[in-house]
Amino acid sequence: MFMFIALANAASRSGPARRSERGQATAEYALVIVGAATIAGLVLAWAASTGRISRLLNAVLDAVIGQVG
């Protein structure tokens, strides 16, 4: 009886279900980061093709120069 309980406890601690979930959170975070980077890249590519980034930077620099000088 004691041996059965000991074997059951050992199996529950190192069962295949726990091993299969290792790294799952890390993989999910990695996929979220890849997705966010992809969306950011697409937005930047769109903004660069429309010229909005250069206009935005020019407006910011003009405002800073206007405040300083």
N, C-alpha and C positions, 0 to 999 in steps of 0.2 A: 504494500500500500504506500509506504513512504517513498519508495523508488518511483512509483507512478506519479506522485505529486511533484517530486523533484524534476522528473522529465517534463511534466506539463508546464512547470514554471520556466524551465530553460527554453522550451519551445516557444512560449508566449513572448519571451524577451527578444529572441532572435529569429522570429518567424519571417517568412518571405514577404509578408505584407509591409513590414517596416523597412525592409531593404529596398523594396520597389519604390517607396516614396522618398527616398533620400535624394536630395538635390532638386526636388520638384519645385520648391519655392524659388530657388536660384534660377531655374530654367524659366519660370514664369516671369520673374523680374527681368531676365535677359530679353525675353520676347517683348515685354512692354517697352523696354529701352529701345530695342530695334524698331518697333512700331512708331515710337515718338520721334526717333531720328529720321525715319522715312518721311513722316508727315512734315517735319521741320525742313527737310531737304526739298520736298515738293513745294512748300510755301516759299522758300527762298528762291528756288528756280523760277517760280511764277513771278515773284516780286522783282527779280533781277531782269526778267524778260520784259516787264512793263516799264522799267525805269523808275519805279517808285522808291527803291532803296536809295538811289543817288539823289533824288529830289528830297527825300527825308533827311539824309545826311547833310545836304547843302542847307536846308532850312535850319537844322540844329546848329550847324557851324555859323551860319549868319546870325542866328539869335545869340549865340555865345559871344561872337565878335562884337555884336551890337551892345551887349551888356558890359563888356570889358572896355571897349574903345569908345 
